[in-house]
Amino acid sequence: QVQLVESGGGLVQPGGSLRLSCAASGRFSSINTMGWYRQAPGAEREFVASISSGGSTNYADSVKGRFTISRDNAKNTVYLRMNSLKPEDTAVYYCKDMYFAVWGQGTLVTVSS
């Protein structure tokens, strides 16, 4: 079983930055592709970014150029650096092990003045 724990969410003003972390434990393997998703109030969960074991990345069009996904395999941790945040980025952000289809509990990001 894989366990994922997100952290780093909070309240930030428009234009600000945050870095989310996702710490993996259990049967986690550093070869698994990892992803970040988000779910805004009243909306469906949507893909944000993913990163393969080799570092190949994919991003949703809405975050390209603003968000950066990275991973530290030695620490079993995946990060999401979010810059130039907008109110529409407000959501609960979830980490996902794409191989085992396991989700973390989520961390809330609120972008508001």
Biopython code that builds the backbone (N, CA, C, O; Angstrom):
import numpy as np
from Bio.PDB.StructureBuilder import StructureBuilder

atoms = [
    (1, "GLN", "N", (0.837, -1.191, 0.000)),
    (1, "GLN", "CA", (0.000, 0.000, 0.000)),
    (1, "GLN", "C", (0.875, 1.244, 0.000)),
    (1, "GLN", "O", (1.886, 1.312, 0.698)),
    (2, "VAL", "N", (0.472, 2.213, -0.785)),
    (2, "VAL", "CA", (1.179, 3.496, -0.871)),
    (2, "VAL", "C", (0.411, 4.535, -0.074)),
    (2, "VAL", "O", (-0.816, 4.604, -0.152)),
    (3, "GLN", "N", (1.120, 5.331, 0.681)),
    (3, "GLN", "CA", (0.502, 6.452, 1.387)),
    (3, "GLN", "C", (1.110, 7.755, 0.863)),
    (3, "GLN", "O", (2.322, 7.871, 0.683)),
    (4, "LEU", "N", (0.235, 8.725, 0.628)),
    (4, "LEU", "CA", (0.660, 10.024, 0.128)),
    (4, "LEU", "C", (0.140, 11.109, 1.061)),
    (4, "LEU", "O", (-1.036, 11.105, 1.425)),
    (5, "VAL", "N", (1.008, 12.036, 1.448)),
    (5, "VAL", "CA", (0.611, 13.119, 2.343)),
    (5, "VAL", "C", (1.045, 14.446, 1.725)),
    (5, "VAL", "O", (2.234, 14.705, 1.541)),
    (6, "GLU", "N", (0.045, 15.286, 1.409)),
    (6, "GLU", "CA", (0.329, 16.598, 0.842)),
    (6, "GLU", "C", (0.478, 17.634, 1.949)),
    (6, "GLU", "O", (-0.079, 17.484, 3.036)),
    (7, "SER", "N", (1.233, 18.680, 1.660)),
    (7, "SER", "CA", (1.373, 19.806, 2.577)),
    (7, "SER", "C", (1.749, 21.046, 1.773)),
    (7, "SER", "O", (2.104, 20.962, 0.597)),
    (8, "GLY", "N", (1.662, 22.200, 2.436)),
    (8, "GLY", "CA", (2.092, 23.440, 1.800)),
    (8, "GLY", "C", (0.988, 24.364, 1.333)),
    (8, "GLY", "O", (1.259, 25.466, 0.858)),
    (9, "GLY", "N", (-0.262, 23.924, 1.464)),
    (9, "GLY", "CA", (-1.362, 24.784, 1.065)),
    (9, "GLY", "C", (-1.564, 25.939, 2.039)),
    (9, "GLY", "O", (-0.961, 25.980, 3.112)),
    (10, "GLY", "N", (-2.428, 26.880, 1.642)),
    (10, "GLY", "CA", (-2.717, 28.014, 2.506)),
    (10, "GLY", "C", (-3.371, 29.135, 1.735)),
    (10, "GLY", "O", (-3.814, 28.967, 0.599)),
    (11, "LEU", "N", (-3.420, 30.286, 2.386)),
    (11, "LEU", "CA", (-4.016, 31.486, 1.791)),
    (11, "LEU", "C", (-2.909, 32.355, 1.203)),
    (11, "LEU", "O", (-1.918, 32.646, 1.873)),
    (12, "VAL", "N", (-3.081, 32.763, -0.039)),
    (12, "VAL", "CA", (-2.086, 33.597, -0.698)),
    (12, "VAL", "C", (-2.800, 34.644, -1.542)),
    (12, "VAL", "O", (-3.892, 34.396, -2.054)),
    (13, "GLN", "N", (-2.190, 35.801, -1.684)),
    (13, "GLN", "CA", (-2.787, 36.868, -2.489)),
    (13, "GLN", "C", (-2.562, 36.601, -3.977)),
    (13, "GLN", "O", (-1.606, 35.922, -4.351)),
    (14, "PRO", "N", (-3.428, 37.127, -4.809)),
    (14, "PRO", "CA", (-3.201, 36.993, -6.263)),
    (14, "PRO", "C", (-1.816, 37.492, -6.645)),
    (14, "PRO", "O", (-1.352, 38.525, -6.162)),
    (15, "GLY", "N", (-1.169, 36.737, -7.519)),
    (15, "GLY", "CA", (0.193, 37.060, -7.920)),
    (15, "GLY", "C", (1.253, 36.418, -7.056)),
    (15, "GLY", "O", (2.438, 36.461, -7.385)),
    (16, "GLY", "N", (0.837, 35.823, -5.952)),
    (16, "GLY", "CA", (1.779, 35.207, -5.037)),
    (16, "GLY", "C", (2.191, 33.806, -5.446)),
    (16, "GLY", "O", (1.801, 33.310, -6.504)),
    (17, "SER", "N", (2.989, 33.173, -4.588)),
    (17, "SER", "CA", (3.528, 31.847, -4.876)),
    (17, "SER", "C", (3.351, 30.914, -3.688)),
    (17, "SER", "O", (3.268, 31.348, -2.539)),
    (18, "LEU", "N", (3.295, 29.628, -3.992)),
    (18, "LEU", "CA", (3.277, 28.577, -2.986)),
    (18, "LEU", "C", (4.017, 27.376, -3.536)),
    (18, "LEU", "O", (4.112, 27.198, -4.750)),
    (19, "ARG", "N", (4.540, 26.554, -2.646)),
    (19, "ARG", "CA", (5.104, 25.275, -3.049)),
    (19, "ARG", "C", (4.431, 24.158, -2.264)),
    (19, "ARG", "O", (4.493, 24.117, -1.035)),
    (20, "LEU", "N", (3.798, 23.265, -2.985)),
    (20, "LEU", "CA", (3.174, 22.104, -2.380)),
    (20, "LEU", "C", (4.147, 20.938, -2.385)),
    (20, "LEU", "O", (4.976, 20.804, -3.284)),
    (21, "SER", "N", (4.031, 20.093, -1.362)),
    (21, "SER", "CA", (4.848, 18.886, -1.265)),
    (21, "SER", "C", (3.948, 17.677, -1.127)),
    (21, "SER", "O", (2.858, 17.758, -0.561)),
    (22, "CYS", "N", (4.416, 16.556, -1.651)),
    (22, "CYS", "CA", (3.708, 15.286, -1.536)),
    (22, "CYS", "C", (4.727, 14.236, -1.113)),
    (22, "CYS", "O", (5.587, 13.842, -1.901)),
    (23, "ALA", "N", (4.627, 13.791, 0.124)),
    (23, "ALA", "CA", (5.559, 12.797, 0.656)),
    (23, "ALA", "C", (4.939, 11.411, 0.531)),
    (23, "ALA", "O", (3.814, 11.182, 0.976)),
    (24, "ALA", "N", (5.682, 10.489, -0.077)),
    (24, "ALA", "CA", (5.190, 9.134, -0.303)),
    (24, "ALA", "C", (5.870, 8.147, 0.628)),
    (24, "ALA", "O", (7.040, 8.305, 0.977)),
    (25, "SER", "N", (5.122, 7.127, 1.027)),
    (25, "SER", "CA", (5.669, 6.072, 1.873)),
    (25, "SER", "C", (4.968, 4.769, 1.529)),
    (25, "SER", "O", (4.069, 4.728, 0.689)),
    (26, "GLY", "N", (5.403, 3.698, 2.200)),
    (26, "GLY", "CA", (4.813, 2.395, 1.938)),
    (26, "GLY", "C", (5.449, 1.741, 0.733)),
    (26, "GLY", "O", (6.674, 1.727, 0.604)),
    (27, "ARG", "N", (4.622, 1.193, -0.158)),
    (27, "ARG", "CA", (5.126, 0.469, -1.322)),
    (27, "ARG", "C", (5.426, 1.395, -2.482)),
    (27, "ARG", "O", (5.475, 0.959, -3.632)),
    (28, "PHE", "N", (5.628, 2.675, -2.187)),
    (28, "PHE", "CA", (5.920, 3.637, -3.229)),
    (28, "PHE", "C", (7.209, 3.292, -3.949)),
    (28, "PHE", "O", (8.192, 2.888, -3.328)),
    (29, "SER", "N", (7.195, 3.454, -5.251)),
    (29, "SER", "CA", (8.396, 3.235, -6.049)),
    (29, "SER", "C", (8.748, 4.510, -6.789)),
    (29, "SER", "O", (7.876, 5.187, -7.334)),
    (30, "SER", "N", (10.009, 4.826, -6.804)),
    (30, "SER", "CA", (10.452, 6.044, -7.464)),
    (30, "SER", "C", (10.305, 5.960, -8.980)),
    (30, "SER", "O", (10.509, 6.961, -9.667)),
    (31, "ILE", "N", (9.957, 4.791, -9.519)),
    (31, "ILE", "CA", (9.780, 4.705, -10.967)),
    (31, "ILE", "C", (8.359, 5.089, -11.372)),
    (31, "ILE", "O", (8.072, 5.221, -12.561)),
    (32, "ASN", "N", (7.473, 5.268, -10.400)),
    (32, "ASN", "CA", (6.082, 5.584, -10.727)),
    (32, "ASN", "C", (5.940, 7.023, -11.171)),
    (32, "ASN", "O", (6.549, 7.930, -10.603)),
    (33, "THR", "N", (5.129, 7.218, -12.191)),
    (33, "THR", "CA", (4.750, 8.571, -12.571)),
    (33, "THR", "C", (3.830, 9.139, -11.501)),
    (33, "THR", "O", (2.937, 8.453, -11.004)),
    (34, "MET", "N", (4.057, 10.394, -11.156)),
    (34, "MET", "CA", (3.271, 11.059, -10.126)),
    (34, "MET", "C", (2.542, 12.254, -10.730)),
    (34, "MET", "O", (3.015, 12.875, -11.682)),
    (35, "GLY", "N", (1.385, 12.560, -10.160)),
    (35, "GLY", "CA", (0.618, 13.667, -10.694)),
    (35, "GLY", "C", (0.041, 14.548, -9.619)),
    (35, "GLY", "O", (-0.101, 14.139, -8.467)),
    (36, "TRP", "N", (-0.291, 15.766, -10.006)),
    (36, "TRP", "CA", (-1.052, 16.685, -9.161)),
    (36, "TRP", "C", (-2.380, 16.976, -9.865)),
    (36, "TRP", "O", (-2.422, 17.213, -11.072)),
    (37, "TYR", "N", (-3.446, 16.954, -9.093)),
    (37, "TYR", "CA", (-4.781, 17.288, -9.559)),
    (37, "TYR", "C", (-5.363, 18.334, -8.617)),
    (37, "TYR", "O", (-4.826, 18.567, -7.534)),
    (38, "ARG", "N", (-6.455, 18.959, -9.028)),
    (38, "ARG", "CA", (-7.130, 19.904, -8.139)),
    (38, "ARG", "C", (-8.629, 19.846, -8.347)),
    (38, "ARG", "O", (-9.124, 19.467, -9.408)),
    (39, "GLN", "N", (-9.337, 20.236, -7.295)),
    (39, "GLN", "CA", (-10.791, 20.261, -7.350)),
    (39, "GLN", "C", (-11.284, 21.535, -6.699)),
    (39, "GLN", "O", (-11.142, 21.734, -5.492)),
    (40, "ALA", "N", (-11.863, 22.388, -7.514)),
    (40, "ALA", "CA", (-12.445, 23.634, -7.024)),
    (40, "ALA", "C", (-13.854, 23.368, -6.496)),
    (40, "ALA", "O", (-14.471, 22.368, -6.861)),
    (41, "PRO", "N", (-14.366, 24.252, -5.643)),
    (41, "PRO", "CA", (-15.729, 24.060, -5.123)),
    (41, "PRO", "C", (-16.752, 23.936, -6.245)),
    (41, "PRO", "O", (-16.811, 24.782, -7.137)),
    (42, "GLY", "N", (-17.551, 22.888, -6.195)),
    (42, "GLY", "CA", (-18.597, 22.690, -7.180)),
    (42, "GLY", "C", (-18.126, 22.209, -8.528)),
    (42, "GLY", "O", (-18.916, 22.126, -9.468)),
    (43, "ALA", "N", (-16.835, 21.886, -8.640)),
    (43, "ALA", "CA", (-16.280, 21.456, -9.924)),
    (43, "ALA", "C", (-15.742, 20.033, -9.817)),
    (43, "ALA", "O", (-15.580, 19.486, -8.726)),
    (44, "GLU", "N", (-15.472, 19.456, -10.978)),
    (44, "GLU", "CA", (-14.872, 18.129, -10.994)),
    (44, "GLU", "C", (-13.362, 18.240, -10.784)),
    (44, "GLU", "O", (-12.753, 19.283, -11.021)),
    (45, "ARG", "N", (-12.784, 17.131, -10.332)),
    (45, "ARG", "CA", (-11.344, 17.091, -10.156)),
    (45, "ARG", "C", (-10.684, 17.145, -11.533)),
    (45, "ARG", "O", (-11.126, 16.480, -12.470)),
    (46, "GLU", "N", (-9.621, 17.944, -11.644)),
    (46, "GLU", "CA", (-8.960, 18.100, -12.937)),
    (46, "GLU", "C", (-7.462, 17.927, -12.815)),
    (46, "GLU", "O", (-6.866, 18.188, -11.770)),
    (47, "PHE", "N", (-6.869, 17.482, -13.907)),
    (47, "PHE", "CA", (-5.436, 17.274, -13.995)),
    (47, "PHE", "C", (-4.712, 18.619, -13.974)),
    (47, "PHE", "O", (-5.152, 19.590, -14.591)),
    (48, "VAL", "N", (-3.584, 18.655, -13.244)),
    (48, "VAL", "CA", (-2.760, 19.861, -13.200)),
    (48, "VAL", "C", (-1.400, 19.599, -13.848)),
    (48, "VAL", "O", (-0.989, 20.321, -14.757)),
    (49, "ALA", "N", (-0.702, 18.555, -13.371)),
    (49, "ALA", "CA", (0.647, 18.279, -13.876)),
    (49, "ALA", "C", (1.034, 16.852, -13.527)),
    (49, "ALA", "O", (0.473, 16.249, -12.612)),
    (50, "SER", "N", (2.005, 16.316, -14.270)),
    (50, "SER", "CA", (2.540, 14.992, -13.961)),
    (50, "SER", "C", (4.032, 14.973, -14.272)),
    (50, "SER", "O", (4.542, 15.783, -15.045)),
    (51, "ILE", "N", (4.717, 14.009, -13.634)),
    (51, "ILE", "CA", (6.144, 13.867, -13.847)),
    (51, "ILE", "C", (6.507, 12.387, -13.809)),
    (51, "ILE", "O", (6.092, 11.660, -12.907)),
    (52, "SER", "N", (7.280, 11.951, -14.790)),
    (52, "SER", "CA", (7.705, 10.557, -14.840)),
    (52, "SER", "C", (8.937, 10.359, -13.967)),
    (52, "SER", "O", (9.497, 11.317, -13.435)),
    (53, "SER", "N", (9.346, 9.107, -13.830)),
    (53, "SER", "CA", (10.531, 8.825, -13.031)),
    (53, "SER", "C", (11.766, 9.491, -13.631)),
    (53, "SER", "O", (12.693, 9.859, -12.910)),
    (54, "GLY", "N", (11.770, 9.644, -14.951)),
    (54, "GLY", "CA", (12.915, 10.261, -15.617)),
    (54, "GLY", "C", (12.869, 11.771, -15.689)),
    (54, "GLY", "O", (13.795, 12.414, -16.182)),
    (55, "GLY", "N", (11.768, 12.334, -15.186)),
    (55, "GLY", "CA", (11.672, 13.782, -15.144)),
    (55, "GLY", "C", (10.869, 14.416, -16.268)),
    (55, "GLY", "O", (10.783, 15.641, -16.344)),
    (56, "SER", "N", (10.278, 13.605, -17.144)),
    (56, "SER", "CA", (9.419, 14.166, -18.194)),
    (56, "SER", "C", (8.146, 14.716, -17.568)),
    (56, "SER", "O", (7.544, 14.075, -16.706)),
    (57, "THR", "N", (7.737, 15.905, -18.002)),
    (57, "THR", "CA", (6.597, 16.575, -17.377)),
    (57, "THR", "C", (5.497, 16.893, -18.382)),
    (57, "THR", "O", (5.744, 17.056, -19.577)),
    (58, "ASN", "N", (4.282, 16.977, -17.863)),
    (58, "ASN", "CA", (3.116, 17.425, -18.618)),
    (58, "ASN", "C", (2.323, 18.382, -17.750)),
    (58, "ASN", "O", (2.273, 18.236, -16.529)),
    (59, "TYR", "N", (1.702, 19.367, -18.393)),
    (59, "TYR", "CA", (0.944, 20.377, -17.660)),
    (59, "TYR", "C", (-0.388, 20.654, -18.344)),
    (59, "TYR", "O", (-0.515, 20.556, -19.564)),
    (60, "ALA", "N", (-1.364, 20.997, -17.535)),
    (60, "ALA", "CA", (-2.610, 21.512, -18.078)),
    (60, "ALA", "C", (-2.342, 22.880, -18.688)),
    (60, "ALA", "O", (-1.490, 23.626, -18.205)),
    (61, "ASP", "N", (-3.066, 23.203, -19.742)),
    (61, "ASP", "CA", (-2.848, 24.491, -20.406)),
    (61, "ASP", "C", (-3.031, 25.664, -19.448)),
    (61, "ASP", "O", (-2.362, 26.688, -19.579)),
    (62, "SER", "N", (-3.924, 25.515, -18.499)),
    (62, "SER", "CA", (-4.258, 26.608, -17.591)),
    (62, "SER", "C", (-3.116, 26.969, -16.640)),
    (62, "SER", "O", (-3.123, 28.048, -16.048)),
    (63, "VAL", "N", (-2.137, 26.074, -16.489)),
    (63, "VAL", "CA", (-1.045, 26.345, -15.537)),
    (63, "VAL", "C", (0.321, 26.412, -16.205)),
    (63, "VAL", "O", (1.313, 26.720, -15.544)),
    (64, "LYS", "N", (0.390, 26.130, -17.491)),
    (64, "LYS", "CA", (1.677, 26.168, -18.203)),
    (64, "LYS", "C", (2.338, 27.529, -18.055)),
    (64, "LYS", "O", (1.702, 28.570, -18.224)),
    (65, "GLY", "N", (3.624, 27.500, -17.737)),
    (65, "GLY", "CA", (4.374, 28.740, -17.578)),
    (65, "GLY", "C", (4.285, 29.333, -16.182)),
    (65, "GLY", "O", (5.037, 30.248, -15.846)),
    (66, "ARG", "N", (3.357, 28.812, -15.354)),
    (66, "ARG", "CA", (3.202, 29.329, -13.984)),
    (66, "ARG", "C", (3.549, 28.283, -12.935)),
    (66, "ARG", "O", (4.103, 28.609, -11.885)),
    (67, "PHE", "N", (3.225, 27.030, -13.217)),
    (67, "PHE", "CA", (3.454, 25.938, -12.262)),
    (67, "PHE", "C", (4.614, 25.073, -12.737)),
    (67, "PHE", "O", (4.826, 24.902, -13.937)),
    (68, "THR", "N", (5.362, 24.529, -11.777)),
    (68, "THR", "CA", (6.462, 23.611, -12.090)),
    (68, "THR", "C", (6.389, 22.400, -11.175)),
    (68, "THR", "O", (6.392, 22.535, -9.951)),
    (69, "ILE", "N", (6.324, 21.219, -11.772)),
    (69, "ILE", "CA", (6.336, 19.979, -11.001)),
    (69, "ILE", "C", (7.756, 19.433, -10.986)),
    (69, "ILE", "O", (8.471, 19.501, -11.985)),
    (70, "SER", "N", (8.156, 18.889, -9.838)),
    (70, "SER", "CA", (9.482, 18.301, -9.719)),
    (70, "SER", "C", (9.420, 17.166, -8.709)),
    (70, "SER", "O", (8.428, 17.012, -7.996)),
    (71, "ARG", "N", (10.488, 16.368, -8.651)),
    (71, "ARG", "CA", (10.517, 15.268, -7.694)),
    (71, "ARG", "C", (11.927, 15.058, -7.186)),
    (71, "ARG", "O", (12.912, 15.309, -7.881)),
    (72, "ASP", "N", (11.991, 14.590, -5.954)),
    (72, "ASP", "CA", (13.246, 14.192, -5.331)),
    (72, "ASP", "C", (13.095, 12.717, -4.977)),
    (72, "ASP", "O", (12.508, 12.377, -3.949)),
    (73, "ASN", "N", (13.617, 11.855, -5.818)),
    (73, "ASN", "CA", (13.427, 10.419, -5.611)),
    (73, "ASN", "C", (14.104, 9.920, -4.336)),
    (73, "ASN", "O", (13.644, 8.953, -3.728)),
    (74, "ALA", "N", (15.170, 10.560, -3.938)),
    (74, "ALA", "CA", (15.849, 10.146, -2.703)),
    (74, "ALA", "C", (14.974, 10.392, -1.473)),
    (74, "ALA", "O", (15.082, 9.697, -0.463)),
    (75, "LYS", "N", (14.107, 11.397, -1.586)),
    (75, "LYS", "CA", (13.215, 11.729, -0.472)),
    (75, "LYS", "C", (11.797, 11.228, -0.691)),
    (75, "LYS", "O", (10.920, 11.461, 0.141)),
    (76, "ASN", "N", (11.560, 10.528, -1.825)),
    (76, "ASN", "CA", (10.199, 10.061, -2.149)),
    (76, "ASN", "C", (9.197, 11.211, -2.057)),
    (76, "ASN", "O", (8.116, 11.056, -1.490)),
    (77, "THR", "N", (9.558, 12.350, -2.610)),
    (77, "THR", "CA", (8.725, 13.535, -2.497)),
    (77, "THR", "C", (8.562, 14.186, -3.871)),
    (77, "THR", "O", (9.505, 14.278, -4.656)),
    (78, "VAL", "N", (7.335, 14.633, -4.129)),
    (78, "VAL", "CA", (7.014, 15.350, -5.355)),
    (78, "VAL", "C", (6.564, 16.759, -4.959)),
    (78, "VAL", "O", (5.882, 16.942, -3.950)),
    (79, "TYR", "N", (6.949, 17.737, -5.753)),
    (79, "TYR", "CA", (6.647, 19.128, -5.444)),
    (79, "TYR", "C", (5.837, 19.761, -6.570)),
    (79, "TYR", "O", (5.884, 19.325, -7.720)),
    (80, "LEU", "N", (5.099, 20.795, -6.206)),
    (80, "LEU", "CA", (4.425, 21.620, -7.198)),
    (80, "LEU", "C", (4.670, 23.072, -6.813)),
    (80, "LEU", "O", (4.106, 23.573, -5.840)),
    (81, "ARG", "N", (5.513, 23.736, -7.582)),
    (81, "ARG", "CA", (5.779, 25.145, -7.377)),
    (81, "ARG", "C", (4.755, 25.935, -8.184)),
    (81, "ARG", "O", (4.624, 25.746, -9.393)),
    (82, "MET", "N", (4.033, 26.817, -7.507)),
    (82, "MET", "CA", (2.975, 27.586, -8.152)),
    (82, "MET", "C", (3.296, 29.073, -8.052)),
    (82, "MET", "O", (3.366, 29.625, -6.953)),
    (83, "ASN", "N", (3.486, 29.711, -9.179)),
    (83, "ASN", "CA", (3.769, 31.142, -9.239)),
    (83, "ASN", "C", (2.619, 31.873, -9.913)),
    (83, "ASN", "O", (1.766, 31.256, -10.553)),
    (84, "SER", "N", (2.605, 33.177, -9.766)),
    (84, "SER", "CA", (1.592, 34.029, -10.410)),
    (84, "SER", "C", (0.186, 33.479, -10.176)),
    (84, "SER", "O", (-0.610, 33.355, -11.107)),
    (85, "LEU", "N", (-0.097, 33.158, -8.938)),
    (85, "LEU", "CA", (-1.381, 32.526, -8.616)),
    (85, "LEU", "C", (-2.550, 33.457, -8.879)),
    (85, "LEU", "O", (-2.459, 34.670, -8.686)),
    (86, "LYS", "N", (-3.660, 32.859, -9.327)),
    (86, "LYS", "CA", (-4.885, 33.586, -9.655)),
    (86, "LYS", "C", (-6.022, 33.082, -8.774)),
    (86, "LYS", "O", (-5.957, 31.958, -8.277)),
    (87, "PRO", "N", (-7.051, 33.879, -8.571)),
    (87, "PRO", "CA", (-8.194, 33.399, -7.782)),
    (87, "PRO", "C", (-8.774, 32.086, -8.322)),
    (87, "PRO", "O", (-9.262, 31.265, -7.545)),
    (88, "GLU", "N", (-8.727, 31.886, -9.613)),
    (88, "GLU", "CA", (-9.267, 30.655, -10.198)),
    (88, "GLU", "C", (-8.400, 29.430, -9.930)),
    (88, "GLU", "O", (-8.792, 28.316, -10.276)),
    (89, "ASP", "N", (-7.223, 29.614, -9.318)),
    (89, "ASP", "CA", (-6.403, 28.482, -8.880)),
    (89, "ASP", "C", (-6.855, 27.947, -7.520)),
    (89, "ASP", "O", (-6.351, 26.927, -7.052)),
    (90, "THR", "N", (-7.799, 28.633, -6.894)),
    (90, "THR", "CA", (-8.315, 28.182, -5.601)),
    (90, "THR", "C", (-8.946, 26.801, -5.735)),
    (90, "THR", "O", (-9.846, 26.595, -6.549)),
    (91, "ALA", "N", (-8.466, 25.861, -4.930)),
    (91, "ALA", "CA", (-8.933, 24.476, -5.011)),
    (91, "ALA", "C", (-8.244, 23.650, -3.933)),
    (91, "ALA", "O", (-7.293, 24.095, -3.290)),
    (92, "VAL", "N", (-8.750, 22.438, -3.756)),
    (92, "VAL", "CA", (-8.012, 21.434, -2.995)),
    (92, "VAL", "C", (-7.092, 20.722, -3.984)),
    (92, "VAL", "O", (-7.541, 20.238, -5.023)),
    (93, "TYR", "N", (-5.836, 20.663, -3.662)),
    (93, "TYR", "CA", (-4.829, 20.046, -4.543)),
    (93, "TYR", "C", (-4.490, 18.656, -4.012)),
    (93, "TYR", "O", (-4.208, 18.474, -2.828)),
    (94, "TYR", "N", (-4.526, 17.687, -4.918)),
    (94, "TYR", "CA", (-4.288, 16.294, -4.571)),
    (94, "TYR", "C", (-3.077, 15.759, -5.333)),
    (94, "TYR", "O", (-2.845, 16.091, -6.495)),
    (95, "CYS", "N", (-2.332, 14.936, -4.646)),
    (95, "CYS", "CA", (-1.229, 14.206, -5.238)),
    (95, "CYS", "C", (-1.730, 12.810, -5.592)),
    (95, "CYS", "O", (-2.568, 12.252, -4.885)),
    (96, "LYS", "N", (-1.221, 12.249, -6.681)),
    (96, "LYS", "CA", (-1.660, 10.923, -7.096)),
    (96, "LYS", "C", (-0.484, 10.093, -7.585)),
    (96, "LYS", "O", (0.330, 10.556, -8.385)),
    (97, "ASP", "N", (-0.405, 8.861, -7.095)),
    (97, "ASP", "CA", (0.502, 7.860, -7.652)),
    (97, "ASP", "C", (-0.226, 7.274, -8.863)),
    (97, "ASP", "O", (-1.216, 6.558, -8.718)),
    (98, "MET", "N", (0.275, 7.586, -10.049)),
    (98, "MET", "CA", (-0.459, 7.224, -11.259)),
    (98, "MET", "C", (-0.436, 5.719, -11.517)),
    (98, "MET", "O", (-1.329, 5.200, -12.186)),
    (99, "TYR", "N", (0.555, 5.019, -11.004)),
    (99, "TYR", "CA", (0.641, 3.573, -11.239)),
    (99, "TYR", "C", (-0.358, 2.825, -10.361)),
    (99, "TYR", "O", (-1.109, 1.978, -10.844)),
    (100, "PHE", "N", (-0.358, 3.150, -9.045)),
    (100, "PHE", "CA", (-1.255, 2.457, -8.123)),
    (100, "PHE", "C", (-2.627, 3.132, -8.027)),
    (100, "PHE", "O", (-3.529, 2.601, -7.380)),
    (101, "ALA", "N", (-2.792, 4.292, -8.660)),
    (101, "ALA", "CA", (-4.048, 5.042, -8.582)),
    (101, "ALA", "C", (-4.414, 5.341, -7.133)),
    (101, "ALA", "O", (-5.562, 5.177, -6.721)),
    (102, "VAL", "N", (-3.415, 5.783, -6.364)),
    (102, "VAL", "CA", (-3.633, 6.140, -4.966)),
    (102, "VAL", "C", (-3.573, 7.659, -4.828)),
    (102, "VAL", "O", (-2.710, 8.317, -5.408)),
    (103, "TRP", "N", (-4.507, 8.198, -4.051)),
    (103, "TRP", "CA", (-4.604, 9.649, -3.842)),
    (103, "TRP", "C", (-4.175, 10.017, -2.425)),
    (103, "TRP", "O", (-4.313, 9.223, -1.494)),
    (104, "GLY", "N", (-3.656, 11.228, -2.277)),
    (104, "GLY", "CA", (-3.454, 11.795, -0.962)),
    (104, "GLY", "C", (-4.755, 12.399, -0.461)),
    (104, "GLY", "O", (-5.788, 12.308, -1.124)),
    (105, "GLN", "N", (-4.699, 13.019, 0.720)),
    (105, "GLN", "CA", (-5.907, 13.575, 1.338)),
    (105, "GLN", "C", (-6.208, 14.985, 0.841)),
    (105, "GLN", "O", (-7.309, 15.496, 1.047)),
    (106, "GLY", "N", (-5.244, 15.605, 0.194)),
    (106, "GLY", "CA", (-5.448, 16.936, -0.364)),
    (106, "GLY", "C", (-4.981, 18.048, 0.564)),
    (106, "GLY", "O", (-4.925, 17.887, 1.783)),
    (107, "THR", "N", (-4.648, 19.178, -0.047)),
    (107, "THR", "CA", (-4.286, 20.381, 0.691)),
    (107, "THR", "C", (-4.952, 21.573, 0.019)),
    (107, "THR", "O", (-4.930, 21.700, -1.205)),
    (108, "LEU", "N", (-5.549, 22.449, 0.833)),
    (108, "LEU", "CA", (-6.349, 23.547, 0.306)),
    (108, "LEU", "C", (-5.470, 24.742, -0.035)),
    (108, "LEU", "O", (-4.654, 25.184, 0.774)),
    (109, "VAL", "N", (-5.652, 25.253, -1.239)),
    (109, "VAL", "CA", (-5.005, 26.488, -1.683)),
    (109, "VAL", "C", (-6.088, 27.520, -1.948)),
    (109, "VAL", "O", (-6.997, 27.286, -2.744)),
    (110, "THR", "N", (-5.991, 28.653, -1.284)),
    (110, "THR", "CA", (-6.950, 29.738, -1.470)),
    (110, "THR", "C", (-6.209, 30.972, -1.952)),
    (110, "THR", "O", (-5.294, 31.458, -1.286)),
    (111, "VAL", "N", (-6.606, 31.476, -3.108)),
    (111, "VAL", "CA", (-5.984, 32.674, -3.679)),
    (111, "VAL", "C", (-6.998, 33.810, -3.584)),
    (111, "VAL", "O", (-8.000, 33.820, -4.299)),
    (112, "SER", "N", (-6.733, 34.752, -2.709)),
    (112, "SER", "CA", (-7.690, 35.821, -2.461)),
    (112, "SER", "C", (-6.988, 37.009, -1.830)),
    (112, "SER", "O", (-6.013, 36.863, -1.092)),
    (113, "SER", "N", (-7.511, 38.189, -2.140)),
    (113, "SER", "CA", (-6.977, 39.405, -1.516)),
    (113, "SER", "C", (-7.798, 39.772, -0.279)),
    (113, "SER", "O", (-7.504, 40.767, 0.384)),
]
sb = StructureBuilder()
sb.init_structure("model")
sb.init_model(0)
sb.init_chain("A")
sb.init_seg("    ")
for serial, (resi, resn, name, xyz) in enumerate(atoms, 1):
    if name == "N":
        sb.init_residue(resn, " ", resi, " ")
    sb.init_atom(name, np.array(xyz, "f"), 0.0, 1.0, " ", f" {name:<3s}", serial, name[0])
structure = sb.get_structure()
